[in-house]
Amino acid sequence: MNPLAAGTPPSNLAEARALITRLQSDLQAQQRSMRAPPPEPTTCCGRGCNGCVWEGYYAALAFWQEDALAALAALPAQAGPSA
């Protein structure tokens, strides 16, 4: 499944990185800016803990993705007539 097309968050790091790259590229192409995506965790112990840092990362990334898609969907500001 393509997380960008579906608007669903990625489920692995490769998808997350691809999503971030694509959305940042699309934002730049539309000359829109927003906050940076969440940083990747560096403290995972690899034991599959309940409440793993990766769960928090993917949750934060879902919010970032939602904001990025909203920014991309927003209509550009229309310049009014200068009278």
Short mmCIF file of the C-alpha atoms (twelve columns), coordinates in Angstrom:
data_MODEL
# 
_entry.id   MODEL 
# 
loop_
_atom_site.group_PDB 
_atom_site.id 
_atom_site.type_symbol 
_atom_site.label_atom_id 
_atom_site.label_alt_id 
_atom_site.label_comp_id 
_atom_site.label_asym_id 
_atom_site.label_seq_id 
_atom_site.Cartn_x 
_atom_site.Cartn_y 
_atom_site.Cartn_z 
_atom_site.pdbx_PDB_model_num 
ATOM 1  C CA . MET A 1  0.000  0.000  0.000  1 
ATOM 2  C CA . ASN A 2  1.241  3.487  -0.806 1 
ATOM 3  C CA . PRO A 3  0.969  5.484  2.445  1 
ATOM 4  C CA . LEU A 4  1.177  8.836  0.679  1 
ATOM 5  C CA . ALA A 5  -1.671 8.111  -1.717 1 
ATOM 6  C CA . ALA A 6  -3.883 6.586  0.945  1 
ATOM 7  C CA . GLY A 7  -3.090 9.212  3.577  1 
ATOM 8  C CA . THR A 8  -2.217 6.430  5.997  1 
ATOM 9  C CA . PRO A 9  0.949  6.510  8.073  1 
ATOM 10 C CA . PRO A 10 3.851  4.274  7.075  1 
ATOM 11 C CA . SER A 11 4.469  1.076  8.983  1 
ATOM 12 C CA . ASN A 12 8.229  0.751  8.587  1 
ATOM 13 C CA . LEU A 13 11.280 2.980  8.420  1 
ATOM 14 C CA . ALA A 14 11.787 2.683  4.659  1 
ATOM 15 C CA . GLU A 15 8.210  3.829  4.026  1 
ATOM 16 C CA . ALA A 16 8.616  6.620  6.592  1 
ATOM 17 C CA . ARG A 17 11.757 7.951  4.951  1 
ATOM 18 C CA . ALA A 18 10.195 7.772  1.473  1 
ATOM 19 C CA . LEU A 19 7.071  9.537  2.731  1 
ATOM 20 C CA . ILE A 20 9.058  12.346 4.349  1 
ATOM 21 C CA . THR A 21 11.190 12.821 1.233  1 
ATOM 22 C CA . ARG A 22 8.149  12.906 -1.047 1 
ATOM 23 C CA . LEU A 23 6.115  15.279 1.100  1 
ATOM 24 C CA . GLN A 24 9.041  17.645 1.659  1 
ATOM 25 C CA . SER A 25 9.673  17.663 -2.093 1 
ATOM 26 C CA . ASP A 26 6.006  18.389 -2.825 1 
ATOM 27 C CA . LEU A 27 5.926  21.152 -0.205 1 
ATOM 28 C CA . GLN A 28 9.045  22.733 -1.654 1 
ATOM 29 C CA . ALA A 29 7.637  22.532 -5.186 1 
ATOM 30 C CA . GLN A 30 4.565  24.459 -4.007 1 
ATOM 31 C CA . GLN A 31 6.756  26.880 -2.055 1 
ATOM 32 C CA . ARG A 32 5.122  25.910 1.222  1 
ATOM 33 C CA . SER A 33 6.940  25.475 4.472  1 
ATOM 34 C CA . MET A 34 6.109  23.774 7.735  1 
ATOM 35 C CA . ARG A 35 7.809  22.297 10.758 1 
ATOM 36 C CA . ALA A 36 10.360 19.535 10.343 1 
ATOM 37 C CA . PRO A 37 9.208  15.906 10.563 1 
ATOM 38 C CA . PRO A 38 9.805  14.109 13.861 1 
ATOM 39 C CA . PRO A 39 13.348 12.800 14.336 1 
ATOM 40 C CA . GLU A 40 13.946 9.061  14.129 1 
ATOM 41 C CA . PRO A 41 14.375 7.418  17.539 1 
ATOM 42 C CA . THR A 42 17.898 6.562  18.679 1 
ATOM 43 C CA . THR A 43 17.105 4.769  21.950 1 
ATOM 44 C CA . CYS A 44 15.288 1.577  20.909 1 
ATOM 45 C CA . CYS A 45 16.501 -1.511 22.760 1 
ATOM 46 C CA . GLY A 46 15.134 -3.876 20.107 1 
ATOM 47 C CA . ARG A 47 13.131 -6.027 22.546 1 
ATOM 48 C CA . GLY A 48 9.688  -5.135 21.196 1 
ATOM 49 C CA . CYS A 49 8.582  -3.281 24.303 1 
ATOM 50 C CA . ASN A 50 4.967  -2.245 24.731 1 
ATOM 51 C CA . GLY A 51 5.102  1.504  24.099 1 
ATOM 52 C CA . CYS A 52 8.289  1.270  22.032 1 
ATOM 53 C CA . VAL A 53 9.874  4.533  20.946 1 
ATOM 54 C CA . TRP A 54 9.040  3.542  17.369 1 
ATOM 55 C CA . GLU A 55 5.325  3.517  18.180 1 
ATOM 56 C CA . GLY A 56 5.647  7.111  19.357 1 
ATOM 57 C CA . TYR A 57 7.651  8.004  16.261 1 
ATOM 58 C CA . TYR A 58 5.049  6.595  13.883 1 
ATOM 59 C CA . ALA A 59 2.258  8.359  15.817 1 
ATOM 60 C CA . ALA A 60 4.132  11.677 15.607 1 
ATOM 61 C CA . LEU A 61 4.836  11.058 11.930 1 
ATOM 62 C CA . ALA A 62 1.114  10.480 11.308 1 
ATOM 63 C CA . PHE A 63 0.353  13.944 12.729 1 
ATOM 64 C CA . TRP A 64 3.151  15.488 10.658 1 
ATOM 65 C CA . GLN A 65 1.852  13.727 7.537  1 
ATOM 66 C CA . GLU A 66 -1.666 15.013 8.211  1 
ATOM 67 C CA . ASP A 67 -0.377 18.575 8.517  1 
ATOM 68 C CA . ALA A 68 1.760  18.248 5.380  1 
ATOM 69 C CA . LEU A 69 -1.139 16.900 3.328  1 
ATOM 70 C CA . ALA A 70 -3.360 19.720 4.606  1 
ATOM 71 C CA . ALA A 71 -0.719 22.274 3.610  1 
ATOM 72 C CA . LEU A 72 -0.495 20.739 0.157  1 
ATOM 73 C CA . ALA A 73 -4.284 20.730 -0.241 1 
ATOM 74 C CA . ALA A 74 -4.719 24.355 0.863  1 
ATOM 75 C CA . LEU A 75 -5.550 26.739 -1.913 1 
ATOM 76 C CA . PRO A 76 -2.870 29.297 -2.654 1 
ATOM 77 C CA . ALA A 77 -3.623 32.802 -1.440 1 
ATOM 78 C CA . GLN A 78 -5.274 34.841 -4.161 1 
ATOM 79 C CA . ALA A 79 -3.814 38.253 -4.793 1 
ATOM 80 C CA . GLY A 80 -6.547 40.851 -4.561 1 
ATOM 81 C CA . PRO A 81 -6.774 43.815 -6.900 1 
ATOM 82 C CA . SER A 82 -4.651 46.716 -5.828 1 
ATOM 83 C CA . ALA A 83 -6.858 49.768 -6.022 1 
# 
